[in-house]
Amino acid sequence: GESVGLHLPTLSVQEGDNSIINCAYSNSASDYFIWYKQESGKGPQFIIDIRSNMDKRQGQRVTVLLNKTVKHLSLQIAATQPGDSAVYFCAENRSGGSYIPTFGRGTSLIVHP
Amino acid sequence: DSGVTQTPKHLITATGQRVTLRCSPRSGDLSVYWYQQSLDQGLQFLIQYYNGEERAKGNILERFSAQQFPDLHSELNLSSLELGDSALYFCASSVGGQPAYGYTFGSGTRLTVV
């Protein structure tokens, strides 16, 4: 498949381990955050979102934590599988108006069988 | 299949040339967004159209232009191409004019300028 990017932070884990991917955002007015997964040769896909009135949200095998004090997001993937290998992006958004979400550069997750 | 269709998947062209990338949004979505993804810059927002009208503009070069047609499909025109324009170009769509709940992305067009 096509390579999304060669100049990204990389996280390598063993299958079955838990993965934590971090993201710092810049705009203190951002009130909605999204994690996307981008597999090789595909467009980014929505994984999970969180609003600024929450500090934790859980999905299926994924948890997003939000720390507004230090403007930090993390994505935790439980029992990481080879199919989780992808580039993960966080996006910050601000409700109302015509604000366009800003994407971080992404982290490449490599899961070794 | 996300429901957002982009064509072509791959495009190879020479410097100085002009190309057109096409995007059909997901059924029911009125907004189309164009993004450029390169090795060094990550996902960069170019431009948004909502129901045929330009809604927001990002880091789009003057050599680039876009439009959204009455059937809501969109085209991104890239002219006087340079080597640095080589990138993945993504289209995304959303129901409303402001993507409060995120986008749906297409699979992208890989542009290679030689």
Interface residues (C-beta under 8 A of the other chain):
Chain A: E2 V4 G5 L6 H7 Y32 I34 Y36 G41 K42 G43 P44 Q45 F46 D49 F89 A91 N93 S95 G96 G97 S98 Y99 I100 P101 T102 F103 G104 R105 G106
Chain B: S2 V4 Y33 Q37 L39 D40 G42 L43 F45 Q48 R55 A56 G58 L88 F90 A92 G97 Q98 P99 A100 Y101 G102 Y103 T104 F105 G106 S107 G108 R110
